Amino acid sequence: MDRLEASRSPGGALLQPIRTTCPYCGVGCGVLATPDGAGGAKVAGDPSHPANFGRLCSKGSALDETLGLDGRLLHPMRRGADGALRRVAWEEALDAVAAGFQRVVDRHGPDAVAFYLSGQLLTEDYYVANKLMKGFIGSANVDTNSRLCMASTVAGHRRAFGADVVPGCYEDLDLADLIVLVGSNAAWCHPILFQRMLRNKETRGAKLVVIDPRRTATAEAADLFLEIAPGGDQALFCGLLAHLSDAGALDSAFIDAYTKGFDDALIGARRISPTIAATAASAKLPEAAVAQFFDLFMRTPRVVTAFSQGVNQSAQGTDKVNAIVNCHLATGRIGKAGASPFSLTGQPNAMGGREVGGLANQLAAHMGFDAQSVDRVRRFWNAPRMATREGHKAVAMFEAIERGEIKALWIIGTNPAVSLPDADRAREALRRLDHLAVSDNVLSNDTINSGVHILLPAQAWGEKDGTVTNSERRVSRQRPFLPAPGETRADWAIVADVGRRMGFSGFDYAGPADVFREHAALSAFENDGERDFDLGGLADISNAAYDALEPTQWPIRRKESRGRARFFAEGAFYTATKRANFVAPEQPALKTELSAARPLRLNTGRIRDQWHTMTRTGASPRLSRHIAEPFVEINPRDAASFGVEDGGFAIVATDWAECVLRAVVTDRQPQGQIFAPIHWSDETASLGRVGALVAPFVDPYSGQPEAKATPAAISPRAFALQGFLLSREKAAPPEDGWRARAAVEGGWTYRLASDAPPQAWRSFFRGAFGAKDAIEYIDDSHGAYRAAAFEGERLVATLFIGPEPMSWDGALAFFALERLDGAQRKALLSGRPPDGVADDGPLICACFGVGAKRIEAAIGAGCKTAADVGKALRAGTNCGSCLPEIRRLVTQPGG
C-alpha cells in the first residue's frame, strides 16, 4: 500500500487531524497533521497543546514540505566486497548487524563496541538501545548528539540538585517580572517561547535582559543587552553572587534551611569577581551596564534566568550553569511561580534521552553508576552483563575509535561526520571501524558516506509512534499520520530484533506501549519518592490510554494522574543530605589562546530556518529562501583589517580545518569575533562543514565540547565567476570551486563560484542538459554565460555564470511557471522576472512567504511599524522570528 492509498479511510474520505509533536527543538510544540490524500499532510499548530497553544515557528509551519520520499532510505542495504551498497532483505541485514557486534565482543570484549544516538529519537527508541548495550552487551559506551547540546546543564543540575531535574516550567516565562536570557538566541532557536516572553513584556511590563557576545535578533528586543566577551558568563554570575551578598539581598532563611556550601561558593565567586568593576573588566562589559543588571536582578523577586547553547557549549559550561544556579539558590528564587533557572533544550527529545540513560555517564531513569543503582537496574532488567562504570562520552568515543579501542559502532539518527567538533577527524575515524551500522531515514549523508557497512531504513517523523519529553519535563505523544514507506521500521523494533539475534531475552515488545510501560515501571522501581524521575502512575497504562495520552509533566508517581510543574520551592532536593549544593566555581579560562596566526574567536550556532545538518529542513523550498548559503559574519573593522568584503567570499581557517564561506559584514558581530552556522555538510555545500573548524576541547565535568571560542583566521577568497544553477533534479556541478545546494519550488538551486572559464561551464551544461531543447547567451567580452534547457514548454534547468554576483529571484520566478512561450524563453536569460510577476526579493517571513521587496513596498505605502506590516502582509504575525528583520527595514533610511 502506498501513501496515497493509506492516507484515505476505507470510505475514501480524508482522515481526521492527528495530534502529534513537532520534531525540531525542545519546546515540544503540539502539531495537528491532516493527511491530504496525496501522500503528504496539512500541518497546523495544536491549540490545545500547553507548549504552544496553536503557534508554530517557521520550521514547524513548513513541515508539510519535508514529507516527500525523495532521498529516503526505504530498504536495508549492505556493502559488498566490491565496496558498493546493495539492497538486502531485513533478515540478512539484522543478522549481519548482530553477528558483527557479537564477533567484536567475543574477540575484544564489550568495551570495544558502542552506540551513538540522537535527540531526534523517541523515548522508546532510546530506552531499548540503552537496555541492550548497558544491560545485555555490558558496555556503557552509549552516548548521543545531545552531549553536544545540553550535557553541561545535566552535570550542573546533578551537582546542585542531586538529580537532572528542571525546576521550573513554561508558565514561569508568563509570570516573571525579569527574564534573563544567557547565551540564547531564542528569537530564532526557540521562537514560540520567545513570543511568550515578549507577550509578558508587552502586557505585564516584564524586563528582558539578553547576555550574548553577538547582537542577535533576540538582543534587539532587550531592555538591556550585555555584549559579553566569550567565556565571560562565569565571571558575570560570580560577580552577581558577590554583589547580592554585599547588598544584603540574600534569602538567608532559604540558604540555612535548604542548602549547603554557600560560604565556599561565595569565597570562590569573590576570588573571580569581587566587585562590579572587576566583573566588568573580566566580562569586557561597561561597568554601568553590569551595575544595571545586578540592580535589576536584586530588586526583582520574580526572575527566570533562561540559558542555552552559549552557556552549555563551553569548556567551562558546567561551572557556568552552577554560577547561574548559585544566584537563584542564594535568593530562594527556585521552583516558585515566575522564578527559576531554566535550561532551554536544543533537541525535541534530549530530555527523553536523559530520562532513559542516553548519556554514557548515566543509567536509565536518572540513575547513576553507583553500586546500588547498578544492582537495582540489573535486577529489574534481569540483565546478564550489566555495565558497572561510565562509558565514553561523544568526543572521547570517537577518539577511542581513532585509536582502535572501539571497533564496532551503531549510529542511529544522527550525522556525526558533520556535527562533531574536529569533524574531519571524526569522519576519518569512522572509516577505521571493523563494523559500522547506521540506522537512518536518508540514503546519503556525510556519515553514511564514511564507510558504512550496514544501512538500516528507519521511520521518519510522520511515521514514528512513541513519546518525547520537552524542556519543561512534559511528555507528549508523537503519533503516526502517514504509513511507513517501503520497508522502513521503528528504531526500537530494529534494536530489539538485534538483541534477540544476539541471544538475549527481554526484547519481545509488541509495540511502543510495551516499551513505555517498562520504562515507566523502572522509574518507579524501589523509588518511593527518593528519585526525581518517576512515571510510576503510567506504568500500567493500557494501549488505548497510551494512544490517547495527553501532554503531561513528570513526576507522576504511583496512584497519581497528574504531573508536577515545579520543584524545590521548599527544598526536598535529591542529594544525600536533601539540601542543594552551592558549587564553588573554578577560575574561568578559555582552553585556547589567540595568536598572530589565529587572531579571532570563531563562534558557531544555528540560523532561523534550518535545523542541524539540514536533513529535514533542507528539503523545504520555503525555509531555504531565507539564507541559502553557508556564511561567516564579521565586524566591519575586522573586515577592513583582513580585506574581506561584504557579499564576497572568505577563507576561515583554524588549526583543524578550513572553510570557504560567503562573508556578511555587520556591526551586529563584535570586533575580534566571527560567527558561522553549523548546518551545511558535504552533501549541501563544498568547504562549508563548520564543525570541522571547531576545536575538540571539552568541559571536564560534562564532556560537552567548546563550540563558541575556537581561535581562527580569516582572509578573502576571490573567484573569477559567480552564479547559480536551477534544476528540476539534483545535479552534479563541477567539483572545483564553490557550491551550495538549496531546495526551491519544483527543484534545486546551486549557488556557484568558480575560477573555471565560461567555456568550461558551457561544456558542463551541454553535457548535463544537452539532450534537452536548450538556448544559450554568451558574452565573451565580459566572461558571462547563461543557458536554459526545456522539455517541451517546461523549463528543466537554467545556468547563470559571470564575473559579478547574480540575483536568482528573476530566474526563480520563471522556474515556477508550468510552461514558457517563445517570448518568455528569451526574457528568461535577461535575468528579469516574467511580466506581471513581481520580484519579491530575499525572503524575510518564511511562515507566509513574504520577501523584502514586498515589505519595503508596504513601508513605502505608509506602514510605519512592524505591526503595520503584519496587518498589511501577515509577515511577522505567526512565530515572530522575522520581526527583528522587519523592524530593521522599517527603521532604515528611507523606511
N, C-alpha and C positions, 0 to 999 in steps of 0.2 A: 504493500500500500504506500503510495507516495503522499507527500504533504497535502496536495490538493484534495485527494480523497479523504484523508484523515481529518482535515480541518472542517469537514461538514458532518452534521449529525446524520443519523440514518434517514431522516426525512428530507435531507438536502439543505436544511436551513443552517445558517452560520451558528457556530457555538456562542454561548454567552461569555461575557468577560470573565477571565480567570484572575484571581488576586494572587500576585506574586511579589517578588522583591527585586529591586534594581541590582545589577551585578557589578556596579562600579565602587564608589568609595564607601567608607564605613558609616555614613549617615544611615544607610539601610532604608531607603525610601520605598514605600509601597507603590506597586505598579498594577494597573489594570490592563491586561493584554487580551485583545479580542481577535481570534483568528479571522483572516479576511477571505478565506475560501480559495486563496491562490498560493498557499504555502507560506504566507507571511502573517503579520498581525498588526492591528492598530494598537498603539501604546499610549496610555494616559496615566497621570498620577492617580493614586488611590485616595480619595478624600477621607476615607475612614482610618487610614494608617497614621498612628500618632507621631511618626518620624517626620512626615512631610505634608500631611493634610491635603494631598492632591497636587502639590507642586512637584515639578521635576526640573532638573538642570538641563543645560543644552545637550549633554551626553545622554541623559535618560530620555529626553524628548526625541532623540534620534535613534533610539534602539530599534525601531522598525526597519531602519536602513541597514542593519547589521545581521539580519536573519537569513540571508541568502546562503546557498551552498557552494558558491564559488570559492575554491581553495580549501574546502573542507576535507578532512581525512575521514573516509567513510568505510574503510576496510582495514584489517590488520595487514601489516607489511613486515617483511623480513629481508635483511641484507644477505645476498648470496655471496658465494666465493668470488664472483666477478666484481663485487662491490656495488651492485645495483640492488635497489629496494624493489621487492616484488610482492604482490598481493598473496596472502596465505590464509588458510582457514583459522578461525579462532582457536580451535584445538591445538594446532601446531604452534601458534603464537604464544598461547598461555603455557604450553609445555616447555617452550624454549626459554621463556622468562623464568619459570620455576627451576628448570634444570640449570640455567646459568647461575642463579643465585645459590642453589644448593652446591654446585661444583666449587664455587669460590669459598663458601662456608666450610665445606669439607676440607679444602686444601689449606686455607689461611685463617679460618676462624670467623666468628660473626662480626668482628670489628672491621673486616675487610669489605663489608657491604654497607650501603647507605641508601636512604630515600631523601629526595629533595622535593618539597611540596609547595603549595601555593595558597595564599589568602583568597584565591578565587574558588577554592574547593568548598563544597558544602561540609557541614559538621560531620555528617555521616561518612563522607569520604575520608576525611581527616582521621576519624575515630578508628576505622578499620585498618588504615595504613599504619597508625601508631601501634595498634594492638598487635599486628603481625610482626612488626620489626622489634618493638621493645619487649613484647611478652613471649614471642614464639621463636623468632630468629635469634633474639638475645643480644641485640645491639641497640644503643641509644643514638646511633647515627641517623637520626631523623630530624631534619631541620626544614625551614620554609623561607620563602622570599619575604615573609613578614619580619624576619630577622633584619632585613634592610629597612624596615618601616617603623616598627614600634617596640623593638626589644628593649631599648633603654627605659621606656615607660614601665615595662614589665619588671625590670630589675629595680627601678626606683620604687614602684609600688610595694614590691616584696620586701625591700629594705625598710621602708617606712611603716607599712601596714601589716606586714607578715603574710600578705597574700596579694595577688594581682587583681585587685578589685578597683573599679572606677567608682569613686564615692558619690558622684552626682548624676544628673540626668539632663536631658534637653530642656526641660521646663525651667531649669535654673537660668538658661540664657534669656528667658522671657522675664524673669523676676529680678535679675541682678541690676544693681544701680551703677556698677562699674564692670566692664568686660575688658580684660587684658588679653590680647592675642600675641603670643610669643612664637616667632618662627613659623607662622601660619599665614599663607595667602588664602584665607578661607573664601574670599570673594570668587576665586577661581577653583579652588580644590574642594571646598565644602559649601557650595553656594546656597543650598537650601537652609543650612544652619545660619549662614551669614545673613540671609534675608530675615531670619528671626531676630538676630542681633540688631539689625537696622530698624526693624519694626519697634523693638523695645526702645531704641534710641529716639525714634520719632514720636512714639506715643507716650512713653514714660519719662523721657529725658535722660535715659542711661548714657553714661560716658563710655567712649571707646578709645582705648589706648592700644596702639599697634607697635610692636617691638620687632624690628626686622632690619637686616642690612640693606635691603632693596626697598625703594618706594614703589610697592606693588599696588595692584588695583585695590587691595584691602586697605593699604595705608592711606589711600586718597579719601577714604570715608572716616578717618580717625579724627577724634578731638585732639589727640596728642600722638604724634609719631616720633618714635625714638629710633633713629637710623644707627643702630648699634654696630660695633665692629664685630667681625667673625669671632666667635668664641667668647663674646662679652656677656652673654646671658648669666653665666655663673657669678661673675663679679657684680652684676646689677642686682641680683636677688640676694646675694650675701650682703651687699650694702643696704638693701631694704630691710633685712632682718636686723642688722645693727641699728638702723635708724628707728625702727619700731621699738626696739628696746630703749634707746636713748630718749625717745619721745614719750615713754610710758604708755605705749599703745598695745601692750601685750595683754592677752587673756590669761592672767596668771592662774585663775581657777581651773581653766581647761588644761593648762600645762601641768599643773600639780596633780590633777585627778587622773588624767588620761594619757600622759606621755612620759618619756624618759630621754635623757641625753641632751636636754636643752642647753645646759651650760657649756658643754663641749662644742656643740654646734655654733653657739654664739661666739665662742673664742675663735673657732675656725673662720667664721664669717668676718670677724673683725680683723683677722690676720690678712684676709684677702681684700676687704673693702671697709676700712674703719670709719670713713667719713663720706659725705656726699661728694666732696671734691675728689677724693681718692677713687670713688666709684666712677665718677665721670671720666677721670683720666684713664682708668682701666678699660672702660667700655667705649672710650672715644666718643663721648656724648657731651653736649653742653650742660654745664653744671645746673643752670636754671631749669632745663628740661627734666633732669634727674630729680631735682627737688620738687618739681610739679607732680611728677609721677608718684614719688614717695608720699607726698601730702594727700593726693587723691586716694591712694590705697589705704592710708592711715585713717582718713576721715569717712570712708565708705564701708559700712558693715557688710553690705551685700556685694561681694566681689567674686566673679568667676575668672580664674586665670586659665585660659584655654591654650594649649600648646600642641605643636605638631612636628613636622619633619625638621624644621630648623633647630629644634631642641634635640630631638632623638638622633638625627643623623650626624653624630658628633663623636669624636674620640673621648669626649668628656660628657656624653649625653646623659648617663645615669646620674652623675653629680648635678647636672643642670636640672634634671627632674626633681631631685631631692632638695635642691636650693629653692625651687618654687614651692614644693610641698611644705618645707620648713616654715615658710612665711604664713601659710594657711594654718598649719598646726599652732603656730605661735599666737595667732589671733582667734583661734577657735572657729575659723571660717571653713568648715569642712562638713559635708553631709547636711547642710542647712539649706533651706529654700533660698535660692539665689546666691549661694556662697559655697564654692568648692574649687579645688584644682580639677581640670578636666582635660583629658587626652583626646584629641581629635584623630580618630583612627583612619589610616590610609586606605585599607582594602575592605571589601564587603564582608569578609569573614575572617579577618585577622583575629577578632575576639573569639570566634568559634574554634579556630585552630589552637588558641591559647588554652581554651577550656579542655580540650582533649589531649593535651600534651604535644602539640605540633612543634614545639621547640625542643632542641636537643638536651636542654637542661631541666626539663620538666617531665613528669608523668601525667597521665590522664587525670581529669577532674581537679586541676590546680594542685596536684600533689608533687612533691619533690623527690629527690633520691635519698632521703633519709631512710634508715633501715625499716622503720615502722611503715612508711608509705610503700616502699618496695614490697614488703611482705603482704600488705593489705591488697595491693593490686594483683600480686601473684595469686593470692587465694581467690580473689573474685574472678579472675580470668581462668583460673586453673592453668596457669602459664608454666610450661615446662622449662623455659630458658630465660627467665626474667632478667632484663638488663638491670644492673645494680649500680651503675655510675653514669654520669653525664656523657653524652656523645659529642661529636664535632659540630660546632656552630658553622654557619654557612661559609664564611670566608676560610675558616680553618679546614672545613670539609674539602673544599676544592684544593687547598694546599696539600692535604693528605692524598688526594687523588694524584696530584702532580708528583708527589714523592713515591707513588706506587703502593701506599699503605691501604688505600681503598681501591678495590679492583672491580667492583660491580656497583652500579648506580641505577636507580629508577627515578626519573624526573617526571612529576605529574603536574601538568597545568601551569608551567612557568617556563621562562626563557632566559636562563642564567648567562648564556653566552652574550647577552646584551645588557642585562640588568646588574650583574655583579660588578664591584669595583675591579679595576685592572682586568677588564673583560676579555682582552686578547689572551691573557694568560689562562683565564678560566676556560676559554674555548679550546685552547691547545691541550689543557688537562683532560678535557672530555675525550679527546682522540686517543689518550693513553689507556683508557679503560679496557679491561678484558670483556666486559659485558655492560652495555648501555641500553636500557629500555626507556622509552618515552611514551607517556600517555598524554594525548593532546587532541584538540579538535581541528587542527590545521595540518595540511600536508607538508608545509615547508615553513621553517623559521631558522634563525641562526643556530639555535641549539640542535634542532633536528638535522641540520646540515653539517653538524660537527661529529659525524661518525656514528650515528645511532645504529644499533643492531636490530632492535625490535621496536616497531612503531604501532601503538595500540590506539584505536579510534574511540575517543571519549565523547559523551554527550556535551552539548553546549547549553548556555542559558536559553531558556525557552523549551528545553527538553528535560532538564535536570529536575529531580524530585528530592527535596530534603529541607534542611533548615540552615539559617545563617544567624549570626548574632552581631548587632550593631554596636556603636560606640557607647551607648548608654545601657549595655547589658540586655538588650531587647532581642529575644529570639523570634524570628519571623520565618514563615514558610516560603520557600521558593518552589513554586508549583509548575509542572509542565503544561504548556498550552499548545505545543506542536509535537507531532510524533517524532521519535528518534529516527534520523535518516540512515540509510544504508545499514551497516552492521554496528553502529555506534552503541556503546553501553555505558552505564553509570560507573563512575570511578570506584565506588565502594564495592560493586559487584565484581569488577575486574580484579581488584586486590584480593577479595575473598576467594575467588577462583584460584589465584596463585597460591594462597595459603593452603587451600585444600590439596592442591597438587604437590605441595611440599610435605604433605602428610600430617597437617595439623587439624585438630578438631576445634570447634568453637567458631567456625566461619560459615555456618549454614543459615544465612539470613534469607528470609523470603522476600523482604522488601526493606525500604529505608526506615519504616516504622519500627521494625525489629531492631535495627541498629540504634535508633534514637532511644528506645526503651532501655536497652542495655547501657547506653551512655548515661541516661538519667539515673538508672539504678546504681551504677558505680559512684555517681556523685553523692548519693545518699548513703552508701555502704559505710557502716561504722562512723557515721558523721555526727549525728546528734547536735548539730549546730556548731560544731567545733571548726568546721571548714567553711570558707565563704561560698564556694561554688556548690550549689545544691539544686538539682532539678527533681528531687525525690517525689514531689507532687505530681509529676508527669511520668513516673516510672511504669505505671500500669495503664497508660493511655491506650485506648483502643485504636484500631486502624482508622475508623471513621472519625474519631476525635482528633487524631493526628492530622488527617486530611483537612479538617476544619479548624485547626489550631489558630487562634488569634495571636497577634503580636503580644508578647508578654515578657516582662523583665524577670531575671533571676535575682535572688534565690526564690525558689518555690519549694518549700520543704514539705515533707510528708503531711498529708491531710490539709495542705494549703491549695488554694485555687488561684491566688493572685501573687504577683511578684512584689518586689520592694524597690522603691525609687531611689532611696539614698541610704548611705552608710555613715556611721561614726560620729553623728552629732553628739552622742553621749558615750563616746568611747567604744568599747567592745571590739577592739582590734584583734587581729588574728596572730599576733606574736605570742611567744611563750608566756609573757607577763600580762598579756591583754592590753598593753599600753603601746601607743605609737612610738616609733623610734625617730627622734631627730637625728639626722646624719650630718656629721661634720664633713664639709667638702674638702677635697684636696686642692692644692694650688692649681689654678687653671693654666694650661699651656697648650698651644697648638702643637700637633705632632711634627709638623714640617715648617721649616723656616723659608722665608723668601730669600731670593738671591738676585744678583745681576742677571743671571740667565733665566730666572723664573720670578719676575717681579710682581706678578699679580696673583690674587686669590680667585680660583675658579669655584663658583657656587653652581650647583645643579639642582634641577627640580622639574616641576610639571608646568604645562600650559593649560589654558582654559578648556579646550575642546578635544584633547587627546588623553589617552589612558595607557599607562605602562608602555609596552612596546608596540602598540597600535594594532594588535592582532584583531581586535573588535572595532575600535573607533576608526581605524584606518580604512574600513570598508564603507564609511559613511561620507557621501559627497558633501553633505551639509557641513559636517564637522571639519572636513579638510579645507573648506573655503576660508576659514579664519586665518590660519597660519599653515602654509603648505610646505614649508622648507625648514630644515634644521638651521638654527641661527645662534648667534652669540650677541649678547647685549654688552655694550661698553660705554663708559662715560666719555663725553666729548673731549675732555682734556687728555684722557688716555688715548683716545682715537687719534688725536692730533699728534701726540707724542710718538705713537708707534706707526703712524702713516696709514691708519685704517679708515676707509671711507664708508659713510652710511649707504647701505644698499650694495656695497661691494662684497668681496669675499675676504675671509681671514683664515689664516692657519693658527689654530690653538694647539699648543704643544705643552705636554707635561713630561715628567721623567718616565711615563708609562706608555704614551701613545701620542698621535697627532690626529686632529680632525680638521676638515675644511668646512667652514660654516658661513652662512650669509651674515653680514655684520649689520647690527642695529645700533646706531649711535643715539643714546638717550641720557638725559640728566636724571632719569629715574634710577639709573645704575650708579652707585657711588664710585668715586675715584679710587683706583687701586684694586678694584674687583671686577670680575666679568661673570656673566651668567649664561648657562647653556642648558636647554631642556634635554630630558633623558630618553625621549620616545623613539627616535629613529634608529633603525638597525641596518644591517647589510641588505635586508630584504627591501627596505624602503628608501635607502639613500646610500651614496658612496661616501666614505670618510665622514660619517655622521654619528657613529656609535660613541656617544659621550661617556658611557660607562667605562670605556677603555681608557679614558683620561684620568679616572679617579684613583687616588691613592688607596691601597688596600689596608689602611690602618684602622683599627677597631677600638671601641671602648673596652677597657679591661674587665668590666663587670657584665656588660650585656652582650658583647661580641658584635655590636652593631657598627658598621663601617662609617667612617667620616666621609660625607659626600658634599660638604659645603665649603671646604677651605684648601683645596689642592693647589700648591704653587704652580703657576702656569706662565707661559709667554704667548704673545700674540703678534702676528705680523701680517701684512697684506698679501693677498694672492690674486694676481690679475689673470684673467682669461681673455683670449683673443675674441671669443664668441660667446654669446648667451642666447637663450631662447627656451622653447618648450615644444613638446610633442603631445598631441592629443590622440588617443587611440581607443577603439572600442574594446580591444583585447589587450591584456598585458603584453608589453613589448620588451625588447632587449636592446636598448640604445648602446652604442659603443662604450666599452668599459673605461677607456681613458677619459680623463676629465672628471666632471662632477655631475651628479644627477640626484633628484629627489622625486619619488613617486607619491602621488596622492589620488584618491578616488574623486571622480567627477560624475555628474549625472550621465549615465549611459556609457561609462568607460573609465579611462585612466588618463592622468596627465603626468608628464615627466618634465620637471624644471631642469634645464640643462646649462652647463658651461663647459667650454672646451677650448683647447688650443689647436685642434684639428682644423684644416681649411674647409671652406664651404663645400668644396668638391667631395670631401670625404663624407659629409653629411648627405650630399646628393646621392652618393653611392649607397649609403645606408638606407635611405628612404626608398630608393628604387629596388634595392634587394629585399627589403621587408614588405613593401606595398606595391611593387612594380606590376604585379599581376592585375592590380585594380585599374580602374579608369582614373588616371592621375593628371593633375595640372601643376605647373611649376612657375615660380617667379625667381629670376636670377639677376642680381645686381653685382657684377664682378667688380665694379669700381669701388663699391662700399663693402664688399665682402659679405653680402647678405643672400640668404637662400630661404625661399618659402615654397611649400608644396602641400597638396591635398590629394587624397585618394578617395574614390567613391565606388560604391556598389549600387548600380542604378542611379537613383537620385539621392541616395543616403550617404552622407559623409562618414567615412570609417576611420580616417586618420588625417592629421594635418601637422606639419612641422614648420616652425618659425625659428630661424637662427641668424644671428648677425652680431655686429660689434657692440651694440648698445642693449641694455636691458629692455625687455619687451613685456607689455601687458598681455595677459592671456584672456582678459574678460571679453573682448570682441569676438575672438575665435570661439570661446566657450559658448557664446550666445548662438553662433551658427551650429555648433556641435549639438546643441539641444534641439534643433529643428529636425523633424522627421525626414524632410527632403528639401533639396536646394535646386532652384531653377538655374538657368544659364547665367542670368544677371547676378544672382546670389553667389554662384561659384566664383565669378570674377571679383565680386566685392569681398569675399572671404579673405583673399590674400592681401587685401588692403589693411587688415587689422582692425577695421571699424566694425561695430556691431551691425546686425541687419537693420534695414529700415523698419521703423516702428518699434524696435526693441531698445530700451534704454540700457546703457552700461551702468550697472549698479555699483560698480567699484568693489573694493575689498569688503568681504563680509564682516559685519560688526555683530549683528544679532543672529546667532545660529538657531535659536528657537523658532524664529519666524522668518528667517532668510532675508534679512534687511541689510543692504550694503551701505557703505559710507556715503556714496553719492546721493542716495535717496534721503539719508538723514540730513546731509548738507542742503539738499533742496527744500526739505521741510523747515530747516532753520531759516533759510532764505525767505520762505513763505510766511515767517512770523513766529515759529516755535522758539521760545526764549529759554526753556528749561528742558531737562531730560524728561520730566513728567509730560510736558507738552509734546515732545517727540513720541512718547509712549502712547498718548491719546491719538496722535495722527497716524502712527505706523505700527503700533503694538510693540515696537522694539523696546526691550528692557522691562517688559511687564510680566514676564514669566519667571525665570530664575534670577534675573537681575545681574548676572555676571558680566554683561556688556555695559552696564550703566557707567562705569568709570570712563570707558572709551567714548560713550555718547556725551558725557559731561565735558570731556576734553574738546570734542567737536563744537559743542555749544559755546564754550568759553574762548576758543582760539580766535585770533584776529580775523575779522570778517564774519564770525559766527554770531 
